[in-house]
Amino acid sequence: MRKLIISMSLGLAVASPAGAFTNEPDGFGSLKFGASAAAAKTAFPAITHKGTEEFLSLYELHDQSVFGLKPCALALRFVDDQLYEIQFACEQRDRVVRTLRKRFGEPTQDKAGSSVWLGERATVGVNQAGLFSFSDRRRAQIANQKLLGYLVRSQARATASSAAPTPAATVPPQP
């Protein structure tokens, strides 16, 4: 459970003011942001369900091509059964960055080997390792809020259970 939540949190979109860039993505192929997991299975029959925790679900798809980059492994992330992010793991980081710049123009933010394109509806980000993602800004914000609430509740439960008296502490002394 914890591994899935941590994995999901690493992929959440950057919460920054929106900008504009050309060709904002609205999903991947025929699968658009907001689509259900059932729609993903129909669009990509080879998709594999990797886990669901509360409101987040993760699916994977291998051997895909995006903008001529291949082979790419995809992680499709859903919040409340709505696609909000696709993460791509393709080989050759330099080629990935060149391809994204050609497709989307100059990044809105570019520092320390990571680049981000912030649009009105979508965010594209690439990290130092060459992993990149397309995120629906509105749904990613919902995922961020739900994840934060989940983490706060989990921490509160952990704190409450560690503060609970142990059975030895509650046994009355024997005469």
C-alpha positions in Angstrom: 0.0 0.0 0.0 2.7 2.5 1.1 4.8 1.8 -2.0 1.9 2.5 -4.4 1.0 5.8 -2.6 4.7 6.9 -2.7 4.9 6.0 -6.4 1.8 7.9 -7.1 3.0 11.0 -5.2 6.2 11.1 -7.1 4.3 11.6 -10.3 2.0 14.3 -9.3 2.0 17.5 -11.4 3.8 20.7 -10.4 1.4 23.1 -8.8 2.4 26.4 -10.3 0.7 29.2 -12.2 -0.4 28.1 -15.7 1.3 29.4 -18.8 0.9 28.4 -22.4 2.8 26.2 -24.7 1.9 24.8 -28.1 0.2 21.4 -28.5 -0.8 20.8 -24.9 -1.4 17.0 -24.6 -4.9 15.8 -23.7 -4.0 12.2 -23.0 -2.2 9.5 -24.9 -3.4 8.3 -28.3 -7.2 7.8 -28.1 -7.2 7.8 -24.3 -8.0 11.3 -23.0 -7.6 12.7 -19.6 -10.7 11.9 -17.5 -11.1 8.5 -19.1 -11.9 5.5 -16.9 -9.7 2.5 -16.3 -12.3 0.5 -18.3 -11.8 2.8 -21.3 -8.0 2.4 -20.9 -8.4 -1.4 -21.0 -10.5 -1.0 -24.2 -8.0 1.4 -25.8 -4.9 -0.7 -24.7 -5.9 -4.4 -24.2 -2.3 -5.2 -23.0 -2.5 -2.8 -20.1 -1.7 -4.3 -16.7 -3.2 -3.2 -13.4 -0.5 -2.7 -10.8 -2.5 -1.6 -7.8 -5.2 0.5 -6.2 -5.2 2.3 -2.9 -8.3 4.2 -1.8 -8.7 6.7 -4.6 -5.6 6.1 -6.7 -5.0 3.4 -9.3 -1.9 2.6 -11.3 -1.7 0.7 -14.6 1.3 -0.1 -16.9 1.7 -0.5 -20.6 4.9 -1.5 -22.3 6.5 -1.3 -25.7 4.8 1.9 -26.8 5.9 4.7 -29.1 5.3 8.4 -28.4 6.5 11.1 -30.9 8.8 8.5 -32.5 10.4 7.6 -29.1 10.4 3.8 -28.6 10.3 1.5 -26.8 8.6 3.4 -23.9 7.0 2.0 -20.8 3.9 3.9 -19.6 2.5 4.3 -16.1 -1.1 5.5 -16.3 -2.4 7.1 -13.1 -6.1 7.4 -12.2 -7.7 9.4 -9.4 -11.3 8.4 -8.6 -11.2 6.3 -11.8 -10.3 9.2 -14.0 -7.0 9.3 -15.9 -5.0 12.3 -14.7 -1.4 11.5 -15.6 0.7 9.4 -18.0 4.4 8.8 -17.2 6.7 7.7 -19.9 10.0 5.8 -19.5 11.9 5.9 -22.8 15.5 5.3 -23.6 18.0 8.0 -24.5 17.3 11.1 -22.3 19.0 13.5 -24.7 16.6 12.4 -27.5 13.6 12.6 -25.2 14.5 16.3 -24.3 15.1 17.2 -27.9 11.8 15.6 -28.9 9.8 17.4 -26.2 11.4 20.8 -27.1 10.6 20.2 -30.7 7.0 19.2 -29.9 6.2 21.8 -27.2 8.7 24.6 -27.6 10.9 26.1 -24.9 10.0 24.9 -21.4 8.3 27.3 -19.0 10.7 26.2 -16.3 14.2 24.7 -16.9 16.6 24.1 -14.1 18.9 21.4 -12.7 18.3 19.1 -15.6 14.5 19.1 -15.3 12.2 20.9 -17.6 8.5 21.7 -17.2 5.9 23.0 -19.7 3.0 24.6 -17.9 -0.2 25.0 -19.9 -3.7 26.1 -19.3 -5.0 22.5 -19.0 -1.9 20.3 -19.0 1.6 20.0 -17.6 4.5 18.2 -19.3 7.6 17.5 -17.2 10.9 15.7 -17.8 13.4 14.8 -15.0 17.1 14.3 -15.0 16.7 10.6 -15.7 14.6 11.3 -18.9 11.3 10.2 -17.4 8.6 12.5 -18.6 4.9 12.9 -17.9 1.7 14.4 -19.3 -0.6 15.6 -16.5 -4.1 17.0 -16.4 -3.7 20.1 -14.2 -7.2 20.0 -12.7 -7.3 16.3 -11.9 -3.7 16.3 -10.7 -4.6 19.0 -8.2 -7.5 16.8 -7.0 -5.0 13.9 -6.7 -2.6 16.1 -4.7 -5.4 17.2 -2.3 -6.6 13.6 -1.8 -3.1 12.3 -1.3 -2.3 15.0 1.3 -5.5 14.2 3.2 -4.7 10.5 3.1 -1.2 11.1 4.4 -2.5 13.3 7.2 -5.1 10.7 8.2 -2.4 7.9 8.1 -0.1 9.9 10.3 -2.9 10.7 12.8 -3.8 7.0 13.0 -0.1 6.0 13.5 0.3 8.7 16.2 -2.9 7.6 17.9 -2.0 3.9 17.9 1.5 4.6 19.3 0.0 6.7 22.1 -2.5 4.0 23.1 -1.8 2.2 26.3 -0.2 -1.2 26.1 -2.0 -4.2 27.7 0.7 -4.4 30.4 0.0 -0.8 31.3 -3.8 -1.4 31.7 -3.6 -4.6 33.9 -4.3 -3.7 37.5 -1.6 -4.8 40.0 -2.1 -8.2 41.6 -2.6 -8.3 45.4 
